[in-house]
Amino acid sequence: MSSAPSLSSGLYPVKSALVVGADREIEEALSEALDQREWAIHHAADNSAALAFVERKAFELIVTSEKTSGKEDVELLRKIRRLRPHTRVIVLTDESTPDDVIASMRERAFSYFSKPFSNDALKEMIHHAAEAPCWDDGIEIISATPEWIRLLAACDLTTAGRLVQFIDEMGDLQEPEKTAVATAFREILMNAIEYGGGLDPEKYVEISYVRGQQAIGCRIADPGKGFQTSKIPHAAVSNPPGAPLQHHQLRESQGLRPGGFGILLARQMVDQVIYSENGNEVLLVKYLNTAPTS
């Protein structure tokens, strides 16, 4: 049953979200992330009911139930895309495999979360889904298996956030390796998108993610001219000993956002950060403490 639209200043909401299942925390996340003056939140008991809703009405955003499997939700996503190609679907699931994550990307899910996941991360993704323009052209898979995925990603911040979440879901890593790989990947990807791609959504970075038995490798290639790590004074990696924040003054004078710790942080998170001769390709290598489970 759908909820009645709320009123604000005499105006009805103009956008609709559909949440599958009856999880109180998920509904709270939706309510906090969406502007209630613009959004009406509807409810479906299960995937069959959700599909019936979609057949009758277009929704800007759909969030699946976390009590269903990734395979079930990808099948729902596939049917939704046939009926409403541009609906933004966030998959929540309590049972997932790397194949399910790949399938959700092929079907252009907006994002994918498997248990356990952070409600704060979900709220942030819901906010991005509500605001992002032209989102469904941001990630293009070239080839994909659970062991090796190659893709293109548009040079914009929303796409970067979505891609980090997908890649995080691809792995079967345990802590602290999971956080280390995700952190290093995010930092280098953001550098590639911001500096190599100039935050131009018409440009793309190319990413390869390889899962071996003893190591994970990730290659990120951006469309920029490249650089030499010894000649980037606006980054913390160039600071002299005893002056860990010297780059901040230069960033401020050049009107750059606070930060500049990406390369330094990545080097602390993984075992190797290797740049190509031109500097527009990076290879991250993380050696694993244990072999993957079967």
C-alpha positions in Angstrom: 0.0 0.0 0.0 1.4 3.4 -0.9 1.6 6.2 1.6 -0.4 9.4 1.1 1.7 12.3 -0.4 2.6 14.9 2.2 1.8 18.5 1.7 4.2 21.4 1.8 3.2 25.0 1.1 0.2 23.6 -0.7 2.2 21.6 -3.2 2.2 17.8 -3.7 5.5 15.9 -4.2 6.4 15.6 -7.8 8.7 12.5 -7.6 8.0 9.0 -6.4 10.1 6.4 -4.6 9.2 2.8 -4.1 10.6 0.7 -1.2 10.2 -3.1 -1.2 9.6 -4.8 2.1 8.8 -3.2 5.4 12.2 -2.6 7.0 11.9 0.4 9.4 15.6 1.4 9.2 15.5 1.4 5.4 12.4 3.6 5.3 14.0 6.0 7.8 17.1 6.2 5.5 14.8 7.1 2.6 12.9 9.7 4.6 16.1 11.3 5.8 17.8 11.3 2.4 14.9 12.5 0.3 13.3 16.0 0.5 9.8 15.2 1.6 8.5 18.3 -0.1 9.5 16.8 -3.5 9.2 13.0 -2.9 6.3 10.7 -2.1 7.4 7.3 -0.7 5.3 4.2 -1.7 5.6 0.6 -0.4 5.4 -2.8 -1.9 5.3 -6.0 0.1 7.5 -8.0 -2.1 9.1 -8.2 -5.6 5.9 -9.3 -7.3 4.0 -6.4 -5.8 6.8 -4.0 -6.7 6.6 -5.2 -10.4 2.9 -4.7 -10.4 3.4 -1.1 -9.1 6.0 -0.4 -11.9 3.6 -1.7 -14.5 1.0 0.9 -13.5 3.3 3.8 -12.5 6.7 5.3 -13.2 9.0 5.7 -10.2 12.2 7.8 -10.1 13.8 5.5 -7.5 13.2 2.0 -6.3 15.0 0.3 -3.3 14.7 -3.5 -3.0 14.2 -5.5 0.1 17.3 -6.5 2.0 15.6 -9.8 2.9 15.8 -11.1 -0.7 18.8 -12.6 -2.5 20.9 -10.8 -5.0 19.7 -13.1 -7.8 16.1 -12.4 -7.1 16.6 -8.7 -7.0 18.7 -8.7 -10.2 15.8 -10.5 -11.9 13.4 -7.8 -10.6 15.8 -5.1 -11.9 15.9 -6.8 -15.3 12.1 -6.7 -15.5 12.0 -3.1 -14.3 14.5 -2.0 -16.9 12.3 -3.4 -19.7 9.3 -1.5 -18.5 11.0 1.7 -17.2 14.5 2.0 -18.6 15.6 5.0 -16.6 14.3 4.1 -13.2 17.1 4.2 -10.6 17.2 0.9 -8.7 19.3 0.4 -5.5 19.7 -3.3 -4.7 19.7 -4.4 -1.1 20.3 -8.0 -0.3 21.2 -10.5 2.4 22.6 -13.1 0.0 25.0 -12.1 -2.7 27.8 -13.4 -5.1 30.2 -11.6 -7.3 28.2 -12.9 -10.3 25.1 -11.1 -8.9 27.0 -7.8 -8.6 28.2 -8.1 -12.2 24.7 -8.9 -13.4 23.4 -5.8 -11.5 26.0 -3.6 -13.2 25.1 -5.1 -16.6 21.4 -4.3 -15.9 22.5 -0.7 -14.9 21.5 -0.8 -11.2 22.3 2.5 -9.6 24.0 0.8 -6.7 24.2 -2.5 -4.8 24.5 -3.2 -1.0 24.8 -6.6 0.6 24.5 -7.3 4.4 26.1 -6.0 6.5 26.1 -2.4 5.2 26.3 1.0 6.6 23.0 2.9 6.8 25.0 6.2 6.4 26.5 4.9 3.2 23.0 3.9 2.0 21.6 7.3 2.8 24.4 9.0 0.9 23.7 6.7 -2.1 20.0 7.4 -2.0 20.8 11.1 -2.0 23.0 10.7 -5.0 20.3 8.7 -6.8 17.8 11.5 -6.1 20.1 14.2 -7.5 22.2 12.6 -10.2 21.5 13.5 -13.8 22.1 11.1 -16.7 23.3 8.5 -14.3 22.6 5.4 -16.4 25.4 6.1 -18.9 28.1 6.4 -16.3 29.5 2.8 -16.0 30.1 0.6 -19.0 31.3 -3.0 -18.6 33.8 -4.1 -21.2 34.2 -7.7 -19.9 33.5 -9.2 -16.5 34.0 -12.4 -14.5 34.3 -12.7 -10.7 38.1 -12.9 -11.1 38.6 -10.1 -13.7 36.4 -7.1 -14.5 37.2 -4.3 -17.1 35.0 -1.3 -17.4 34.8 2.4 -18.2 33.5 5.0 -15.8 32.5 8.6 -16.5 34.6 11.3 -14.9 32.1 12.6 -12.4 31.9 12.3 -8.6 28.6 10.5 -8.5 29.8 7.8 -10.8 33.0 7.5 -8.7 30.9 6.8 -5.6 28.8 4.3 -7.3 31.8 2.4 -8.8 33.6 2.3 -5.4 30.5 0.6 -3.9 30.2 -1.9 -6.8 33.9 -2.8 -6.6 33.6 -3.2 -2.8 30.8 -5.7 -3.3 32.8 -7.7 -5.8 35.4 -8.9 -3.3 35.2 -11.6 -0.7 37.8 -9.9 1.4 37.9 -9.8 5.2 38.9 -6.9 7.3 41.3 -5.1 7.4 42.1 -6.0 3.8 38.6 -5.0 2.5 38.8 -1.5 3.9 42.4 -1.1 2.7 41.7 -2.0 -0.9 38.5 0.1 -1.0 40.3 3.1 0.4 43.2 2.9 -2.0 40.9 2.4 -5.0 38.7 5.3 -4.0 41.7 7.7 -3.6 43.4 6.9 -6.9 40.0 6.8 -8.8 39.2 10.3 -7.4 42.5 11.6 -8.5 42.0 10.1 -12.0 38.6 11.5 -12.4 39.4 15.0 -10.9 42.8 15.6 -12.4 43.1 13.3 -15.3 39.5 13.7 -16.5 38.9 17.2 -15.2 35.5 16.2 -13.8 34.2 16.1 -17.4 31.4 13.4 -17.6 32.1 13.2 -21.3 35.5 11.7 -20.5 36.1 8.2 -19.1 38.6 6.4 -17.0 39.4 2.7 -17.7 39.5 0.3 -14.8 40.6 -3.3 -14.5 40.1 -5.2 -11.2 41.7 -8.7 -10.9 41.2 -11.1 -8.0 43.9 -13.7 -7.7 44.4 -16.3 -5.0 47.2 -14.4 -3.4 46.8 -10.8 -4.5 44.4 -8.2 -5.9 45.4 -5.9 -8.7 43.6 -2.8 -9.9 44.7 -0.7 -12.9 43.2 2.8 -13.4 44.0 4.7 -16.6 42.7 8.2 -17.1 42.4 10.4 -20.2 44.8 13.1 -19.0 48.3 13.9 -20.1 49.8 12.4 -16.9 52.3 13.7 -14.4 55.4 12.8 -12.5 54.9 12.0 -8.8 58.0 14.1 -8.0 56.4 17.2 -9.6 53.1 17.6 -7.9 53.7 20.1 -5.1 50.0 20.4 -4.4 50.0 16.8 -3.1 51.1 15.6 0.4 53.4 13.0 -1.3 55.7 15.9 -2.3 56.0 17.4 1.2 59.6 17.5 2.6 60.3 15.7 5.9 59.1 17.7 8.9 56.5 19.7 6.8 53.5 17.3 6.4 51.1 20.1 5.6 53.2 22.3 3.3 51.1 21.4 0.3 48.0 22.9 1.9 49.3 26.5 1.4 49.8 25.8 -2.3 46.4 24.2 -2.7 44.8 27.2 -1.1 46.6 29.7 -3.3 45.5 27.8 -6.4 41.9 27.5 -5.3 42.0 23.7 -4.9 39.8 21.8 -2.5 41.3 20.7 0.8 43.1 17.3 0.5 46.0 16.1 -1.5 46.6 13.0 0.5 45.4 10.5 -2.0 48.7 9.0 -3.2 50.2 9.0 0.2 47.1 7.3 1.7 47.0 4.7 -1.1 50.6 3.8 -0.5 49.8 3.1 3.1 46.8 1.0 2.3 48.2 -1.4 -0.3 51.6 -3.0 -0.9 52.4 -1.4 -4.3 51.3 1.8 -6.1 53.0 1.7 -9.5 52.7 4.6 -12.0 53.3 4.3 -15.8 55.9 6.4 -17.5 53.4 9.2 -18.4 51.7 9.0 -15.0 48.2 8.6 -16.3 48.0 4.8 -15.5 48.3 3.4 -11.9 48.5 -0.2 -10.8 47.5 -1.0 -7.2 48.6 -4.4 -5.7 47.5 -5.8 -2.4 48.9 -9.1 -1.2 46.4 -11.2 0.7 46.9 -13.0 4.0 44.6 -15.9 3.1 43.5 -17.7 0.0 39.9 -17.0 -1.1 37.1 -19.2 0.2 35.5 -21.6 -2.2 
